[in-house]
Each structure stands twice: as structure tokens, then as C-alpha cells.
Amino acid sequence: MFSYRHAFHAGNHADVLKHFITIQLLQYLNQKDTAYTYIDTHSGAGVYALDGTFASKNAEYDTGIGPLWERDDMPPQLKEYVDLIRAMNPSGKMRYYPGSPYIAEQVAREQDRLRLFELHPADAKLLADNFRKLEEHAAEQGIRPTVRGKRVMVTRSDGFQSLKALLPPPSRRALVLIDPPYEDKQDYKKVKDALAEALTRFPSGTYAVWYPLLQRMESRQFADKLKQLQCSEWLNVVLTTREPTPDGFGLHSSGMFILNPPYTLEPMLKQVMPYLVKALGVDSGARFTLESGTPTPVRGNGGTASPRNAAGQAPRSAGTAGPRSAAAQGPRAPAGQGPRGAGVRAGAGDTRPGAGREGLAAKARRPTPVAPRSEGATAGRTTGPRRPVNRQK
Ligand SMILES: C[S@@+](CC[C@H](N)C(=O)[O-])C[C@H]1O[C@@H](n2cnc3c(N)ncnc32)[C@H](O)[C@@H]1O
């Protein structure tokens, strides 16, 4: 049950996609003063030491943050993400990589709330230790001395279960990140069920789900199942960095599925994804897909999944495929393959482990108070013509 450790995968191409988009979603929420809640149902350890034995075992960061580290030609939204990581590594050497909780901590503002869940005993402890150190550091610096204790709550518990009790959040504004290991195929169903219930409790929330593209049926059908959920709109973006290997070894492709995305997200991704494909593409299989739409009817249900959307329209722009040619950069040394064949980010049984008012860049310049211990952790907006879909206040 506790075989997955994210430290083995820290900074890989899937983390790049997930974390860069998470920053953009938080930045969107930062545009209004009203506080929001960031809920991370599967938090991991919070910070990872890239030179630790877990992360360096397969050096998966060579498929993700590695190729971006020295680039100076990035689109501004991607640069924001890389700059946040550069700020954690003031020596200039890429040693530490942030998990989603640390990223949210950096981008969210004083008034916002972070609710972080992690089930693995070791990673839950690392996560709690990391945030304790962040708090101590903030207190030393005179930053958020009083509210900080309530600002972040780290809980060792099942994120799927814990989510329910937090919805709807007091301010009716929230971003929920759901990022399970998917080692257990039940995770696919659990994500969908958790989202269906969450949308009933809090229909206007923004929900972001990371998922791997694998051979297993649950993975291949996953996005289509999420498209049936009764949100206002959904967006699905998939980054593929290479052709699948014949033995299915390693993760070649992953997606972010966002329910109730901000209207700014799709135009921004249209600009940034071609760059990511070029920067991270390994062979001619590298590409992206970007699609968005409104909930699709559930087959056999004679109509829509729920009466909330009787229209049940089909996707608006299904399959906006990124230019395959953009990826033809020539193969780079393939690195960071999963430790076993299953084609995964999470090989079964393997032990792999905003800018608020202050502005993200300024915030990110703060020293990283997180001392990586052992493996885990202590270790443009574009404006589109469409109306805002995100109805969060
Ligand atoms: C992919 S990692 C999370 C990475 C993190 N979101 C990030 O981006 O840095 C998945 C984490 O979920 C944890 N986990 C697995 N099942 C869980 C559950 N039911 N509830 C909470 N955490 C769980 C695992 O221990 C693992 O640390």
C-alpha cells in the first residue's frame, strides 16, 4: 500500500506539467483579494533533494526540470515556474525540487489557506517537518507571525475522504489538486467518485487532476470518464515527451484534467505547450493535445449524468493536437525511466519514493528554509474573448 515514494520521480516531465499549471491556477485565484483554500489531497513530502539516492536513482528530473534549468527563452508563465525552483537553489546548482505543497505555499497569499493531506507515514512526517521549518523561518523573518499557524494544516489521512469535510470552503473559493499514485487501479475510480461528490458540495470549485497515460484500460478511459462529471467546463491537456517503449518502460505521457478552469488557461496553454514539447521532447512521438468542453452525456443513462446540466454538450474543441513536427528535436539521452516495466510513474511495488501582492518572483527570492534531510523532503496571463467560466467569487 505504501510503496510509492514521489522522491523517485521528483522534477520529471509530469511534475513540470502539473506544477506549472498549478501555479497558473493559483495565480488566477490571486487576482481577487478574497481568500481561497488550496486543498492538496495527495501532497507527497513537499520538497525533494535531487541529489538524494531516491531522486538520483533514475534521475527522472532529466526528463523535466533538467532541460529547462538553463533556458532563458521560456514563455513568461513557464519562467515563473522555473524561477520559483531557481529561488530554492540560490547556488545555481539544481539540488532541490518543490512538491505541490511548497509551490502552493510560495504562490498563495497570507489570507489563503492550505490544507495538505498525505497518507504515507514517512512522507507525511517529512511534509509536516518541512512546513514546521517554513513556519520557523517565517517567524524569524517577521513574515506572517500570527496567522501562519492557521494558514497551513498538514494532516496524515486519506485525501479522498478528507476532501469532503472541507467543501464548500468558507469563502467559496478553492483550488483542489488531486494527484494520487495510480499504482492501484482503484485510484481512477476514487478520483472520479471524489470529484462527483465534491462537485455536489461545491460545484464552482476548480479541481485539477493529474493522471498518467498508460496501457491499462482504466488509464485510457479516464479522461473520457471525467468529461461526464457535472462541472461548468473542463479542460484536458496531455504532454507526451516520446514514443512509448516496446516494453512499456517509463512514463511517456501524462495529463492534467481541470474542472471549472479559469478562462485564461486554455489560451495560455496554446502558447506554452508547443514550447514544452520542443524543450522536453525526446523523439518524434513528442506532442501535446489540448481540448476543452462541457460535460458529455453518460452512455446508457438516456441523457446527461445529472440534471444539473440537461444540455450535456459535446466537447467544444476536442483534440487540438500540438504540432508533431515541433517535437522533432532529435533524441536526447533517455533518462529517468521508471525502475520497472509497467510504464509508469508508479511501478507497482517500487519504492520510488503569484504572485500574491508581493509578487511571485519577489517571494521566490526568499531563502528556502527547508533543509533536505534524507530523501523526501525536509529535504501571462492571456486574456481570451470568452466569458470567465470560473464562477468562483
Ligand atoms: C504523486 S505523489 C504526490 C505528489 C505531489 N502532489 C506533488 O506534486 O509534489 C502521491 C502521494 O499520495 C500519497 N497517497 C497515496 N494514497 C493516498 C491517499 N489515499 N490519501 C493521501 N495521500 C495518499 C502517496 O504516499 C504519495 O506521496
Ligand as a Chemical Component Dictionary entry (heavy atoms), coordinates in Angstrom:
data_LIG
# 
_chem_comp.id                   LIG 
_chem_comp.type                 NON-POLYMER 
_chem_comp.pdbx_formal_charge   0 
_chem_comp.three_letter_code    LIG 
# 
loop_
_chem_comp_atom.comp_id 
_chem_comp_atom.atom_id 
_chem_comp_atom.alt_atom_id 
_chem_comp_atom.type_symbol 
_chem_comp_atom.charge 
_chem_comp_atom.model_Cartn_x 
_chem_comp_atom.model_Cartn_y 
_chem_comp_atom.model_Cartn_z 
_chem_comp_atom.pdbx_ordinal 
LIG C1  C1  C 0  2.232  11.628 -6.840 1  
LIG S1  S1  S 1  2.529  11.770 -5.157 2  
LIG C2  C2  C 0  2.069  13.425 -4.779 3  
LIG C3  C3  C 0  2.975  14.450 -5.360 4  
LIG C4  C4  C 0  2.601  15.862 -5.007 5  
LIG N1  N1  N 0  1.203  16.130 -5.276 6  
LIG C5  C5  C 0  3.451  16.821 -5.788 7  
LIG O1  O1  O 0  3.047  17.231 -6.877 8  
LIG O2  O2  O -1 4.528  17.175 -5.322 9  
LIG C6  C6  C 0  1.185  10.881 -4.467 10 
LIG C7  C7  C 0  1.212  10.855 -2.954 11 
LIG O3  O3  O 0  -0.047 10.396 -2.490 12 
LIG C8  C8  C 0  0.168  9.637  -1.322 13 
LIG N2  N2  N 0  -1.067 8.859  -1.127 14 
LIG C9  C9  C 0  -1.430 7.676  -1.660 15 
LIG N3  N3  N 0  -2.697 7.375  -1.347 16 
LIG C10 C10 C 0  -3.161 8.422  -0.603 17 
LIG C11 C11 C 0  -4.412 8.735  -0.012 18 
LIG N4  N4  N 0  -5.466 7.909  -0.126 19 
LIG N5  N5  N 0  -4.544 9.888  0.656  20 
LIG C12 C12 C 0  -3.500 10.740 0.785  21 
LIG N6  N6  N 0  -2.278 10.506 0.242  22 
LIG C13 C13 C 0  -2.121 9.367  -0.447 23 
LIG C14 C14 C 0  1.418  8.871  -1.609 24 
LIG O4  O4  O 0  2.048  8.457  -0.406 25 
LIG C15 C15 C 0  2.245  9.912  -2.372 26 
LIG O5  O5  O 0  3.077  10.630 -1.511 27 
# 
loop_
_chem_comp_bond.comp_id 
_chem_comp_bond.atom_id_1 
_chem_comp_bond.atom_id_2 
_chem_comp_bond.value_order 
_chem_comp_bond.pdbx_ordinal 
LIG C1  S1  SING 1  
LIG S1  C2  SING 2  
LIG S1  C6  SING 3  
LIG C2  C3  SING 4  
LIG C3  C4  SING 5  
LIG C4  N1  SING 6  
LIG C4  C5  SING 7  
LIG C5  O1  DOUB 8  
LIG C5  O2  SING 9  
LIG C6  C7  SING 10 
LIG C7  O3  SING 11 
LIG C7  C15 SING 12 
LIG O3  C8  SING 13 
LIG C8  N2  SING 14 
LIG C8  C14 SING 15 
LIG N2  C9  SING 16 
LIG N2  C13 SING 17 
LIG C9  N3  DOUB 18 
LIG N3  C10 SING 19 
LIG C10 C11 SING 20 
LIG C10 C13 DOUB 21 
LIG C11 N4  SING 22 
LIG C11 N5  DOUB 23 
LIG N5  C12 SING 24 
LIG C12 N6  DOUB 25 
LIG N6  C13 SING 26 
LIG C14 O4  SING 27 
LIG C14 C15 SING 28 
LIG C15 O5  SING 29 
# 
